[in-house]
Amino acid sequence: MILPEVFLKALTVARNITGDVNDFTAVNFDMIQHYRPNVNVTGRPVAQSGKGFNFTGHHEIMVPLLAVAIKDNLLEGNGK
C-alpha cells in the first residue's frame, strides 16, 4: 500500500508546481485487486482526462506481456 500513496503524493506535488498534469495513463499492477489502489490510482487521478487500467496477475507474466503488446502496437503503426 505504500507505492499508491507515493504516486498520489508525487502527482499532487507535480500538480501544485505546474498546475497542469492532465491526460496521462495510470496503471495498477496487482496480484489481488484492492479497492483503494483502484480508486486512488486508476480512478480519481484520471477522472477528468486520461485513462486508468488495472492488471491482475503475477508481475513476471503481466509486465512482459504489456511490453510485447506495446511494442506490437507501435510496430504496426497504431501508436494511439
PDB file with SEQRES, HELIX, SHEET and CRYST1 records, atoms N, CA, C and O in Angstrom:
SEQRES   1 A   80  MET ILE LEU PRO GLU VAL PHE LEU LYS ALA LEU THR VAL          
SEQRES   2 A   80  ALA ARG ASN ILE THR GLY ASP VAL ASN ASP PHE THR ALA          
SEQRES   3 A   80  VAL ASN PHE ASP MET ILE GLN HIS TYR ARG PRO ASN VAL          
SEQRES   4 A   80  ASN VAL THR GLY ARG PRO VAL ALA GLN SER GLY LYS GLY          
SEQRES   5 A   80  PHE ASN PHE THR GLY HIS HIS GLU ILE MET VAL PRO LEU          
SEQRES   6 A   80  LEU ALA VAL ALA ILE LYS ASP ASN LEU LEU GLU GLY ASN          
SEQRES   7 A   80  GLY LYS                                                      
HELIX    1 AA1 ILE A    2  THR A   18  1                                  17    
HELIX    2 AA2 TYR A   35  THR A   42  1                                   8    
HELIX    3 AA3 ARG A   44  VAL A   46  5                                   3    
HELIX    4 AA4 HIS A   59  LEU A   75  1                                  17    
SHEET    1 AA1 2 PHE A  24  ASP A  30  0                                        
SHEET    2 AA1 2 GLY A  50  THR A  56  1                                        
CRYST1    1.000    1.000    1.000  90.00  90.00  90.00 P 1           1          
ATOM      1  N   MET A   1       0.809  -1.195   0.000  1.00  0.00           N  
ATOM      2  CA  MET A   1       0.000   0.000   0.000  1.00  0.00           C  
ATOM      3  C   MET A   1       0.855   1.264   0.000  1.00  0.00           C  
ATOM      4  O   MET A   1       0.314   2.369  -0.018  1.00  0.00           O  
ATOM      5  N   ILE A   2       2.141   1.125   0.019  1.00  0.00           N  
ATOM      6  CA  ILE A   2       2.997   2.308   0.061  1.00  0.00           C  
ATOM      7  C   ILE A   2       3.102   2.974  -1.310  1.00  0.00           C  
ATOM      8  O   ILE A   2       2.992   4.196  -1.403  1.00  0.00           O  
ATOM      9  N   LEU A   3       3.311   2.202  -2.371  1.00  0.00           N  
ATOM     10  CA  LEU A   3       3.510   2.807  -3.693  1.00  0.00           C  
ATOM     11  C   LEU A   3       2.319   3.610  -4.197  1.00  0.00           C  
ATOM     12  O   LEU A   3       2.531   4.670  -4.786  1.00  0.00           O  
ATOM     13  N   PRO A   4       1.072   3.166  -4.001  1.00  0.00           N  
ATOM     14  CA  PRO A   4      -0.038   4.034  -4.427  1.00  0.00           C  
ATOM     15  C   PRO A   4      -0.025   5.390  -3.715  1.00  0.00           C  
ATOM     16  O   PRO A   4      -0.350   6.413  -4.317  1.00  0.00           O  
ATOM     17  N   GLU A   5       0.346   5.393  -2.451  1.00  0.00           N  
ATOM     18  CA  GLU A   5       0.401   6.656  -1.707  1.00  0.00           C  
ATOM     19  C   GLU A   5       1.541   7.541  -2.210  1.00  0.00           C  
ATOM     20  O   GLU A   5       1.396   8.761  -2.287  1.00  0.00           O  
ATOM     21  N   VAL A   6       2.669   6.930  -2.549  1.00  0.00           N  
ATOM     22  CA  VAL A   6       3.796   7.695  -3.114  1.00  0.00           C  
ATOM     23  C   VAL A   6       3.387   8.294  -4.447  1.00  0.00           C  
ATOM     24  O   VAL A   6       3.690   9.454  -4.728  1.00  0.00           O  
ATOM     25  N   PHE A   7       2.699   7.511  -5.272  1.00  0.00           N  
ATOM     26  CA  PHE A   7       2.209   8.016  -6.556  1.00  0.00           C  
ATOM     27  C   PHE A   7       1.295   9.224  -6.354  1.00  0.00           C  
ATOM     28  O   PHE A   7       1.440  10.239  -7.035  1.00  0.00           O  
ATOM     29  N   LEU A   8       0.356   9.111  -5.418  1.00  0.00           N  
ATOM     30  CA  LEU A   8      -0.579  10.216  -5.170  1.00  0.00           C  
ATOM     31  C   LEU A   8       0.130  11.466  -4.687  1.00  0.00           C  
ATOM     32  O   LEU A   8      -0.201  12.573  -5.113  1.00  0.00           O  
ATOM     33  N   LYS A   9       1.102  11.301  -3.802  1.00  0.00           N  
ATOM     34  CA  LYS A   9       1.852  12.465  -3.303  1.00  0.00           C  
ATOM     35  C   LYS A   9       2.651  13.108  -4.426  1.00  0.00           C  
ATOM     36  O   LYS A   9       2.678  14.333  -4.541  1.00  0.00           O  
ATOM     37  N   ALA A  10       3.306  12.296  -5.258  1.00  0.00           N  
ATOM     38  CA  ALA A  10       4.085  12.839  -6.379  1.00  0.00           C  
ATOM     39  C   ALA A  10       3.185  13.558  -7.375  1.00  0.00           C  
ATOM     40  O   ALA A  10       3.557  14.609  -7.897  1.00  0.00           O  
ATOM     41  N   LEU A  11       2.023  13.010  -7.640  1.00  0.00           N  
ATOM     42  CA  LEU A  11       1.074  13.648  -8.549  1.00  0.00           C  
ATOM     43  C   LEU A  11       0.585  14.972  -7.980  1.00  0.00           C  
ATOM     44  O   LEU A  11       0.466  15.959  -8.705  1.00  0.00           O  
ATOM     45  N   THR A  12       0.304  14.992  -6.695  1.00  0.00           N  
ATOM     46  CA  THR A  12      -0.138  16.227  -6.050  1.00  0.00           C  
ATOM     47  C   THR A  12       0.945  17.298  -6.107  1.00  0.00           C  
ATOM     48  O   THR A  12       0.653  18.461  -6.386  1.00  0.00           O  
ATOM     49  N   VAL A  13       2.188  16.914  -5.844  1.00  0.00           N  
ATOM     50  CA  VAL A  13       3.300  17.875  -5.919  1.00  0.00           C  
ATOM     51  C   VAL A  13       3.434  18.405  -7.343  1.00  0.00           C  
ATOM     52  O   VAL A  13       3.572  19.611  -7.544  1.00  0.00           O  
ATOM     53  N   ALA A  14       3.395  17.517  -8.326  1.00  0.00           N  
ATOM     54  CA  ALA A  14       3.515  17.937  -9.727  1.00  0.00           C  
ATOM     55  C   ALA A  14       2.389  18.890 -10.113  1.00  0.00           C  
ATOM     56  O   ALA A  14       2.622  19.884 -10.801  1.00  0.00           O  
ATOM     57  N   ARG A  15       1.172  18.588  -9.674  1.00  0.00           N  
ATOM     58  CA  ARG A  15       0.045  19.470  -9.996  1.00  0.00           C  
ATOM     59  C   ARG A  15       0.153  20.801  -9.265  1.00  0.00           C  
ATOM     60  O   ARG A  15      -0.265  21.828  -9.801  1.00  0.00           O  
ATOM     61  N   ASN A  16       0.700  20.810  -8.064  1.00  0.00           N  
ATOM     62  CA  ASN A  16       0.883  22.067  -7.339  1.00  0.00           C  
ATOM     63  C   ASN A  16       1.978  22.930  -7.962  1.00  0.00           C  
ATOM     64  O   ASN A  16       1.884  24.157  -7.951  1.00  0.00           O  
ATOM     65  N   ILE A  17       3.008  22.297  -8.499  1.00  0.00           N  
ATOM     66  CA  ILE A  17       4.113  23.049  -9.097  1.00  0.00           C  
ATOM     67  C   ILE A  17       3.744  23.560 -10.483  1.00  0.00           C  
ATOM     68  O   ILE A  17       3.912  24.744 -10.774  1.00  0.00           O  
ATOM     69  N   THR A  18       3.247  22.681 -11.331  1.00  0.00           N  
ATOM     70  CA  THR A  18       2.973  23.076 -12.718  1.00  0.00           C  
ATOM     71  C   THR A  18       1.527  23.510 -12.931  1.00  0.00           C  
ATOM     72  O   THR A  18       1.233  24.290 -13.837  1.00  0.00           O  
ATOM     73  N   GLY A  19       0.630  23.004 -12.096  1.00  0.00           N  
ATOM     74  CA  GLY A  19      -0.773  23.347 -12.239  1.00  0.00           C  
ATOM     75  C   GLY A  19      -1.471  22.634 -13.369  1.00  0.00           C  
ATOM     76  O   GLY A  19      -2.684  22.780 -13.526  1.00  0.00           O  
ATOM     77  N   ASP A  20      -0.749  21.868 -14.163  1.00  0.00           N  
ATOM     78  CA  ASP A  20      -1.362  21.224 -15.321  1.00  0.00           C  
ATOM     79  C   ASP A  20      -0.756  19.844 -15.558  1.00  0.00           C  
ATOM     80  O   ASP A  20       0.173  19.697 -16.352  1.00  0.00           O  
ATOM     81  N   VAL A  21      -1.271  18.854 -14.881  1.00  0.00           N  
ATOM     82  CA  VAL A  21      -0.878  17.472 -15.129  1.00  0.00           C  
ATOM     83  C   VAL A  21      -2.156  16.737 -15.494  1.00  0.00           C  
ATOM     84  O   VAL A  21      -2.912  16.300 -14.626  1.00  0.00           O  
ATOM     85  N   ASN A  22      -2.380  16.610 -16.791  1.00  0.00           N  
ATOM     86  CA  ASN A  22      -3.608  16.000 -17.289  1.00  0.00           C  
ATOM     87  C   ASN A  22      -3.305  15.053 -18.426  1.00  0.00           C  
ATOM     88  O   ASN A  22      -2.181  14.995 -18.925  1.00  0.00           O  
ATOM     89  N   ASP A  23      -4.317  14.314 -18.828  1.00  0.00           N  
ATOM     90  CA  ASP A  23      -4.268  13.443 -19.992  1.00  0.00           C  
ATOM     91  C   ASP A  23      -3.084  12.479 -19.953  1.00  0.00           C  
ATOM     92  O   ASP A  23      -2.273  12.433 -20.878  1.00  0.00           O  
ATOM     93  N   PHE A  24      -2.998  11.711 -18.870  1.00  0.00           N  
ATOM     94  CA  PHE A  24      -1.954  10.700 -18.754  1.00  0.00           C  
ATOM     95  C   PHE A  24      -2.599   9.349 -18.484  1.00  0.00           C  
ATOM     96  O   PHE A  24      -3.797   9.262 -18.219  1.00  0.00           O  
ATOM     97  N   THR A  25      -1.798   8.308 -18.554  1.00  0.00           N  
ATOM     98  CA  THR A  25      -2.282   6.955 -18.309  1.00  0.00           C  
ATOM     99  C   THR A  25      -1.732   6.453 -16.989  1.00  0.00           C  
ATOM    100  O   THR A  25      -0.527   6.517 -16.746  1.00  0.00           O  
ATOM    101  N   ALA A  26      -2.609   5.956 -16.140  1.00  0.00           N  
ATOM    102  CA  ALA A  26      -2.221   5.378 -14.860  1.00  0.00           C  
ATOM    103  C   ALA A  26      -2.526   3.887 -14.892  1.00  0.00           C  
ATOM    104  O   ALA A  26      -3.587   3.469 -15.355  1.00  0.00           O  
ATOM    105  N   VAL A  27      -1.590   3.093 -14.398  1.00  0.00           N  
ATOM    106  CA  VAL A  27      -1.749   1.641 -14.433  1.00  0.00           C  
ATOM    107  C   VAL A  27      -1.478   1.065 -13.054  1.00  0.00           C  
ATOM    108  O   VAL A  27      -0.510   1.443 -12.395  1.00  0.00           O  
ATOM    109  N   ASN A  28      -2.330   0.156 -12.622  1.00  0.00           N  
ATOM    110  CA  ASN A  28      -2.173  -0.537 -11.363  1.00  0.00           C  
ATOM    111  C   ASN A  28      -1.941  -2.018 -11.643  1.00  0.00           C  
ATOM    112  O   ASN A  28      -2.840  -2.710 -12.120  1.00  0.00           O  
ATOM    113  N   PHE A  29      -0.737  -2.502 -11.347  1.00  0.00           N  
ATOM    114  CA  PHE A  29      -0.424  -3.923 -11.446  1.00  0.00           C  
ATOM    115  C   PHE A  29      -0.511  -4.495 -10.044  1.00  0.00           C  
ATOM    116  O   PHE A  29       0.203  -4.051  -9.145  1.00  0.00           O  
ATOM    117  N   ASP A  30      -1.380  -5.477  -9.850  1.00  0.00           N  
ATOM    118  CA  ASP A  30      -1.562  -6.053  -8.527  1.00  0.00           C  
ATOM    119  C   ASP A  30      -1.896  -7.520  -8.665  1.00  0.00           C  
ATOM    120  O   ASP A  30      -2.543  -7.928  -9.630  1.00  0.00           O  
ATOM    121  N   MET A  31      -1.460  -8.311  -7.709  1.00  0.00           N  
ATOM    122  CA  MET A  31      -1.799  -9.730  -7.747  1.00  0.00           C  
ATOM    123  C   MET A  31      -3.202  -9.971  -7.209  1.00  0.00           C  
ATOM    124  O   MET A  31      -3.866 -10.928  -7.606  1.00  0.00           O  
ATOM    125  N   ILE A  32      -3.649  -9.114  -6.317  1.00  0.00           N  
ATOM    126  CA  ILE A  32      -5.007  -9.163  -5.779  1.00  0.00           C  
ATOM    127  C   ILE A  32      -5.542  -7.740  -5.814  1.00  0.00           C  
ATOM    128  O   ILE A  32      -4.940  -6.841  -5.228  1.00  0.00           O  
ATOM    129  N   GLN A  33      -6.651  -7.525  -6.485  1.00  0.00           N  
ATOM    130  CA  GLN A  33      -7.194  -6.173  -6.594  1.00  0.00           C  
ATOM    131  C   GLN A  33      -7.770  -5.709  -5.260  1.00  0.00           C  
ATOM    132  O   GLN A  33      -8.488  -6.442  -4.580  1.00  0.00           O  
ATOM    133  N   HIS A  34      -7.440  -4.491  -4.911  1.00  0.00           N  
ATOM    134  CA  HIS A  34      -7.935  -3.848  -3.705  1.00  0.00           C  
ATOM    135  C   HIS A  34      -8.692  -2.596  -4.110  1.00  0.00           C  
ATOM    136  O   HIS A  34      -8.401  -1.999  -5.146  1.00  0.00           O  
ATOM    137  N   TYR A  35      -9.646  -2.201  -3.309  1.00  0.00           N  
ATOM    138  CA  TYR A  35     -10.468  -1.036  -3.626  1.00  0.00           C  
ATOM    139  C   TYR A  35      -9.646   0.243  -3.690  1.00  0.00           C  
ATOM    140  O   TYR A  35      -9.774   1.016  -4.639  1.00  0.00           O  
ATOM    141  N   ARG A  36      -8.812   0.470  -2.697  1.00  0.00           N  
ATOM    142  CA  ARG A  36      -8.116   1.751  -2.585  1.00  0.00           C  
ATOM    143  C   ARG A  36      -7.219   2.069  -3.787  1.00  0.00           C  
ATOM    144  O   ARG A  36      -7.349   3.155  -4.351  1.00  0.00           O  
ATOM    145  N   PRO A  37      -6.311   1.168  -4.209  1.00  0.00           N  
ATOM    146  CA  PRO A  37      -5.498   1.499  -5.399  1.00  0.00           C  
ATOM    147  C   PRO A  37      -6.343   1.685  -6.653  1.00  0.00           C  
ATOM    148  O   PRO A  37      -6.039   2.535  -7.490  1.00  0.00           O  
ATOM    149  N   ASN A  38      -7.407   0.887  -6.783  1.00  0.00           N  
ATOM    150  CA  ASN A  38      -8.257   1.035  -7.969  1.00  0.00           C  
ATOM    151  C   ASN A  38      -8.848   2.434  -8.040  1.00  0.00           C  
ATOM    152  O   ASN A  38      -8.894   3.031  -9.115  1.00  0.00           O  
ATOM    153  N   VAL A  39      -9.291   2.951  -6.934  1.00  0.00           N  
ATOM    154  CA  VAL A  39      -9.913   4.271  -6.909  1.00  0.00           C  
ATOM    155  C   VAL A  39      -8.855   5.366  -6.931  1.00  0.00           C  
ATOM    156  O   VAL A  39      -8.970   6.314  -7.708  1.00  0.00           O  
ATOM    157  N   ASN A  40      -7.835   5.256  -6.098  1.00  0.00           N  
ATOM    158  CA  ASN A  40      -6.865   6.331  -5.926  1.00  0.00           C  
ATOM    159  C   ASN A  40      -5.771   6.367  -6.991  1.00  0.00           C  
ATOM    160  O   ASN A  40      -5.113   7.396  -7.146  1.00  0.00           O  
ATOM    161  N   VAL A  41      -5.561   5.294  -7.716  1.00  0.00           N  
ATOM    162  CA  VAL A  41      -4.512   5.279  -8.751  1.00  0.00           C  
ATOM    163  C   VAL A  41      -5.118   5.323 -10.147  1.00  0.00           C  
ATOM    164  O   VAL A  41      -4.670   6.098 -10.992  1.00  0.00           O  
ATOM    165  N   THR A  42      -6.123   4.508 -10.396  1.00  0.00           N  
ATOM    166  CA  THR A  42      -6.664   4.427 -11.756  1.00  0.00           C  
ATOM    167  C   THR A  42      -8.048   5.045 -11.896  1.00  0.00           C  
ATOM    168  O   THR A  42      -8.650   4.973 -12.967  1.00  0.00           O  
ATOM    169  N   GLY A  43      -8.551   5.638 -10.852  1.00  0.00           N  
ATOM    170  CA  GLY A  43      -9.873   6.257 -10.900  1.00  0.00           C  
ATOM    171  C   GLY A  43      -9.821   7.766 -10.829  1.00  0.00           C  
ATOM    172  O   GLY A  43      -9.940   8.447 -11.848  1.00  0.00           O  
ATOM    173  N   ARG A  44      -9.647   8.281  -9.649  1.00  0.00           N  
ATOM    174  CA  ARG A  44      -9.700   9.732  -9.427  1.00  0.00           C  
ATOM    175  C   ARG A  44      -8.641  10.544 -10.183  1.00  0.00           C  
ATOM    176  O   ARG A  44      -8.984  11.573 -10.765  1.00  0.00           O  
ATOM    177  N   PRO A  45      -7.370  10.126 -10.199  1.00  0.00           N  
ATOM    178  CA  PRO A  45      -6.364  10.961 -10.873  1.00  0.00           C  
ATOM    179  C   PRO A  45      -6.624  11.192 -12.359  1.00  0.00           C  
ATOM    180  O   PRO A  45      -6.208  12.214 -12.903  1.00  0.00           O  
ATOM    181  N   VAL A  46      -7.299  10.266 -13.015  1.00  0.00           N  
ATOM    182  CA  VAL A  46      -7.536  10.379 -14.460  1.00  0.00           C  
ATOM    183  C   VAL A  46      -9.010  10.618 -14.781  1.00  0.00           C  
ATOM    184  O   VAL A  46      -9.427  10.466 -15.929  1.00  0.00           O  
ATOM    185  N   ALA A  47      -9.788  10.987 -13.787  1.00  0.00           N  
ATOM    186  CA  ALA A  47     -11.236  11.134 -13.975  1.00  0.00           C  
ATOM    187  C   ALA A  47     -11.586  12.209 -15.003  1.00  0.00           C  
ATOM    188  O   ALA A  47     -12.487  12.002 -15.816  1.00  0.00           O  
ATOM    189  N   GLN A  48     -10.899  13.348 -14.989  1.00  0.00           N  
ATOM    190  CA  GLN A  48     -11.229  14.440 -15.911  1.00  0.00           C  
ATOM    191  C   GLN A  48     -10.594  14.245 -17.276  1.00  0.00           C  
ATOM    192  O   GLN A  48     -11.193  14.582 -18.297  1.00  0.00           O  
ATOM    193  N   SER A  49      -9.392  13.706 -17.298  1.00  0.00           N  
ATOM    194  CA  SER A  49      -8.730  13.420 -18.571  1.00  0.00           C  
ATOM    195  C   SER A  49      -7.690  12.342 -18.344  1.00  0.00           C  
ATOM    196  O   SER A  49      -6.983  12.350 -17.336  1.00  0.00           O  
ATOM    197  N   GLY A  50      -7.601  11.434 -19.263  1.00  0.00           N  
ATOM    198  CA  GLY A  50      -6.647  10.344 -19.150  1.00  0.00           C  
ATOM    199  C   GLY A  50      -7.341   9.006 -19.068  1.00  0.00           C  
ATOM    200  O   GLY A  50      -8.560   8.908 -19.209  1.00  0.00           O  
ATOM    201  N   LYS A  51      -6.546   7.977 -18.837  1.00  0.00           N  
ATOM    202  CA  LYS A  51      -7.072   6.619 -18.765  1.00  0.00           C  
ATOM    203  C   LYS A  51      -6.435   5.883 -17.602  1.00  0.00           C  
ATOM    204  O   LYS A  51      -5.280   6.128 -17.255  1.00  0.00           O  
ATOM    205  N   GLY A  52      -7.193   4.984 -17.006  1.00  0.00           N  
ATOM    206  CA  GLY A  52      -6.682   4.145 -15.935  1.00  0.00           C  
ATOM    207  C   GLY A  52      -6.922   2.686 -16.251  1.00  0.00           C  
ATOM    208  O   GLY A  52      -7.996   2.311 -16.723  1.00  0.00           O  
ATOM    209  N   PHE A  53      -5.921   1.862 -15.991  1.00  0.00           N  
ATOM    210  CA  PHE A  53      -6.007   0.434 -16.260  1.00  0.00           C  
ATOM    211  C   PHE A  53      -5.603  -0.349 -15.025  1.00  0.00           C  
ATOM    212  O   PHE A  53      -4.708   0.060 -14.285  1.00  0.00           O  
ATOM    213  N   ASN A  54      -6.263  -1.471 -14.806  1.00  0.00           N  
ATOM    214  CA  ASN A  54      -5.928  -2.384 -13.717  1.00  0.00           C  
ATOM    215  C   ASN A  54      -5.592  -3.740 -14.309  1.00  0.00           C  
ATOM    216  O   ASN A  54      -6.372  -4.301 -15.080  1.00  0.00           O  
ATOM    217  N   PHE A  55      -4.423  -4.268 -13.944  1.00  0.00           N  
ATOM    218  CA  PHE A  55      -3.999  -5.587 -14.384  1.00  0.00           C  
ATOM    219  C   PHE A  55      -3.827  -6.466 -13.154  1.00  0.00           C  
ATOM    220  O   PHE A  55      -3.140  -6.094 -12.204  1.00  0.00           O  
ATOM    221  N   THR A  56      -4.452  -7.626 -13.180  1.00  0.00           N  
ATOM    222  CA  THR A  56      -4.359  -8.559 -12.067  1.00  0.00           C  
ATOM    223  C   THR A  56      -3.588  -9.787 -12.512  1.00  0.00           C  
ATOM    224  O   THR A  56      -3.951 -10.432 -13.495  1.00  0.00           O  
ATOM    225  N   GLY A  57      -2.527 -10.111 -11.791  1.00  0.00           N  
ATOM    226  CA  GLY A  57      -1.745 -11.295 -12.117  1.00  0.00           C  
ATOM    227  C   GLY A  57      -0.325 -11.158 -11.623  1.00  0.00           C  
ATOM    228  O   GLY A  57       0.046 -10.161 -11.003  1.00  0.00           O  
ATOM    229  N   HIS A  58       0.458 -12.172 -11.906  1.00  0.00           N  
ATOM    230  CA  HIS A  58       1.856 -12.176 -11.493  1.00  0.00           C  
ATOM    231  C   HIS A  58       2.644 -11.180 -12.337  1.00  0.00           C  
ATOM    232  O   HIS A  58       2.516 -11.151 -13.561  1.00  0.00           O  
ATOM    233  N   HIS A  59       3.450 -10.375 -11.680  1.00  0.00           N  
ATOM    234  CA  HIS A  59       4.207  -9.331 -12.383  1.00  0.00           C  
ATOM    235  C   HIS A  59       5.152  -9.900 -13.426  1.00  0.00           C  
ATOM    236  O   HIS A  59       5.322  -9.312 -14.494  1.00  0.00           O  
ATOM    237  N   GLU A  60       5.771 -11.042 -13.130  1.00  0.00           N  
ATOM    238  CA  GLU A  60       6.732 -11.623 -14.072  1.00  0.00           C  
ATOM    239  C   GLU A  60       6.066 -12.077 -15.360  1.00  0.00           C  
ATOM    240  O   GLU A  60       6.744 -12.305 -16.361  1.00  0.00           O  
ATOM    241  N   ILE A  61       4.748 -12.211 -15.345  1.00  0.00           N  
ATOM    242  CA  ILE A  61       3.998 -12.556 -16.551  1.00  0.00           C  
ATOM    243  C   ILE A  61       3.374 -11.308 -17.176  1.00  0.00           C  
ATOM    244  O   ILE A  61       3.472 -11.099 -18.386  1.00  0.00           O  
ATOM    245  N   MET A  62       2.737 -10.484 -16.351  1.00  0.00           N  
ATOM    246  CA  MET A  62       1.964  -9.346 -16.853  1.00  0.00           C  
ATOM    247  C   MET A  62       2.828  -8.239 -17.457  1.00  0.00           C  
ATOM    248  O   MET A  62       2.472  -7.685 -18.498  1.00  0.00           O  
ATOM    249  N   VAL A  63       3.944  -7.910 -16.831  1.00  0.00           N  
ATOM    250  CA  VAL A  63       4.776  -6.802 -17.340  1.00  0.00           C  
ATOM    251  C   VAL A  63       5.382  -7.148 -18.703  1.00  0.00           C  
ATOM    252  O   VAL A  63       5.318  -6.316 -19.608  1.00  0.00           O  
ATOM    253  N   PRO A  64       5.971  -8.347 -18.896  1.00  0.00           N  
ATOM    254  CA  PRO A  64       6.447  -8.670 -20.246  1.00  0.00           C  
ATOM    255  C   PRO A  64       5.328  -8.713 -21.292  1.00  0.00           C  
ATOM    256  O   PRO A  64       5.539  -8.305 -22.434  1.00  0.00           O  
ATOM    257  N   LEU A  65       4.138  -9.202 -20.912  1.00  0.00           N  
ATOM    258  CA  LEU A  65       3.023  -9.206 -21.859  1.00  0.00           C  
ATOM    259  C   LEU A  65       2.637  -7.790 -22.259  1.00  0.00           C  
ATOM    260  O   LEU A  65       2.351  -7.532 -23.429  1.00  0.00           O  
ATOM    261  N   LEU A  66       2.626  -6.878 -21.307  1.00  0.00           N  
ATOM    262  CA  LEU A  66       2.329  -5.480 -21.620  1.00  0.00           C  
ATOM    263  C   LEU A  66       3.393  -4.892 -22.543  1.00  0.00           C  
ATOM    264  O   LEU A  66       3.067  -4.178 -23.491  1.00  0.00           O  
ATOM    265  N   ALA A  67       4.656  -5.188 -22.269  1.00  0.00           N  
ATOM    266  CA  ALA A  67       5.745  -4.675 -23.112  1.00  0.00           C  
ATOM    267  C   ALA A  67       5.607  -5.178 -24.551  1.00  0.00           C  
ATOM    268  O   ALA A  67       5.796  -4.411 -25.496  1.00  0.00           O  
ATOM    269  N   VAL A  68       5.285  -6.445 -24.720  1.00  0.00           N  
ATOM    270  CA  VAL A  68       5.114  -7.007 -26.064  1.00  0.00           C  
ATOM    271  C   VAL A  68       3.913  -6.372 -26.760  1.00  0.00           C  
ATOM    272  O   VAL A  68       3.977  -6.070 -27.951  1.00  0.00           O  
ATOM    273  N   ALA A  69       2.831  -6.170 -26.034  1.00  0.00           N  
ATOM    274  CA  ALA A  69       1.640  -5.551 -26.621  1.00  0.00           C  
ATOM    275  C   ALA A  69       1.930  -4.134 -27.087  1.00  0.00           C  
ATOM    276  O   ALA A  69       1.492  -3.732 -28.165  1.00  0.00           O  
ATOM    277  N   ILE A  70       2.663  -3.376 -26.283  1.00  0.00           N  
ATOM    278  CA  ILE A  70       3.023  -2.000 -26.664  1.00  0.00           C  
ATOM    279  C   ILE A  70       3.932  -2.019 -27.881  1.00  0.00           C  
ATOM    280  O   ILE A  70       3.733  -1.258 -28.828  1.00  0.00           O  
ATOM    281  N   LYS A  71       4.931  -2.894 -27.849  1.00  0.00           N  
ATOM    282  CA  LYS A  71       5.866  -2.993 -28.973  1.00  0.00           C  
ATOM    283  C   LYS A  71       5.143  -3.367 -30.256  1.00  0.00           C  
ATOM    284  O   LYS A  71       5.386  -2.763 -31.300  1.00  0.00           O  
ATOM    285  N   ASP A  72       4.249  -4.363 -30.194  1.00  0.00           N  
ATOM    286  CA  ASP A  72       3.494  -4.771 -31.380  1.00  0.00           C  
ATOM    287  C   ASP A  72       2.615  -3.639 -31.905  1.00  0.00           C  
ATOM    288  O   ASP A  72       2.502  -3.439 -33.115  1.00  0.00           O  
ATOM    289  N   ASN A  73       2.008  -2.917 -31.003  1.00  0.00           N  
ATOM    290  CA  ASN A  73       1.145  -1.812 -31.404  1.00  0.00           C  
ATOM    291  C   ASN A  73       1.961  -0.718 -32.094  1.00  0.00           C  
ATOM    292  O   ASN A  73       1.521  -0.153 -33.095  1.00  0.00           O  
ATOM    293  N   LEU A  74       3.136  -0.422 -31.566  1.00  0.00           N  
ATOM    294  CA  LEU A  74       3.992   0.606 -32.185  1.00  0.00           C  
ATOM    295  C   LEU A  74       4.516   0.148 -33.532  1.00  0.00           C  
ATOM    296  O   LEU A  74       4.594   0.948 -34.464  1.00  0.00           O  
ATOM    297  N   LEU A  75       4.880  -1.127 -33.655  1.00  0.00           N  
ATOM    298  CA  LEU A  75       5.403  -1.629 -34.920  1.00  0.00           C  
ATOM    299  C   LEU A  75       4.335  -1.651 -36.010  1.00  0.00           C  
ATOM    300  O   LEU A  75       4.649  -1.492 -37.190  1.00  0.00           O  
ATOM    301  N   GLU A  76       3.098  -1.843 -35.629  1.00  0.00           N  
ATOM    302  CA  GLU A  76       2.002  -1.837 -36.605  1.00  0.00           C  
ATOM    303  C   GLU A  76       1.614  -0.432 -37.013  1.00  0.00           C  
ATOM    304  O   GLU A  76       0.792  -0.250 -37.911  1.00  0.00           O  
ATOM    305  N   GLY A  77       2.195   0.564 -36.363  1.00  0.00           N  
ATOM    306  CA  GLY A  77       1.903   1.946 -36.708  1.00  0.00           C  
ATOM    307  C   GLY A  77       0.624   2.465 -36.106  1.00  0.00           C  
ATOM    308  O   GLY A  77       0.106   3.496 -36.536  1.00  0.00           O  
ATOM    309  N   ASN A  78       0.104   1.763 -35.112  1.00  0.00           N  
ATOM    310  CA  ASN A  78      -1.137   2.196 -34.487  1.00  0.00           C  
ATOM    311  C   ASN A  78      -0.896   3.186 -33.377  1.00  0.00           C  
ATOM    312  O   ASN A  78      -1.827   3.900 -33.005  1.00  0.00           O  
ATOM    313  N   GLY A  79       0.269   3.269 -32.839  1.00  0.00           N  
ATOM    314  CA  GLY A  79       0.705   4.173 -31.791  1.00  0.00           C  
ATOM    315  C   GLY A  79      -0.322   5.070 -31.134  1.00  0.00           C  
ATOM    316  O   GLY A  79       0.038   6.156 -30.681  1.00  0.00           O  
ATOM    317  N   LYS A  80      -1.565   4.679 -31.059  1.00  0.00           N  
ATOM    318  CA  LYS A  80      -2.619   5.504 -30.475  1.00  0.00           C  
ATOM    319  C   LYS A  80      -2.910   5.078 -29.068  1.00  0.00           C  
ATOM    320  O   LYS A  80      -3.773   5.660 -28.412  1.00  0.00           O  
TER     321      LYS A  80                                                      
END                                                                             
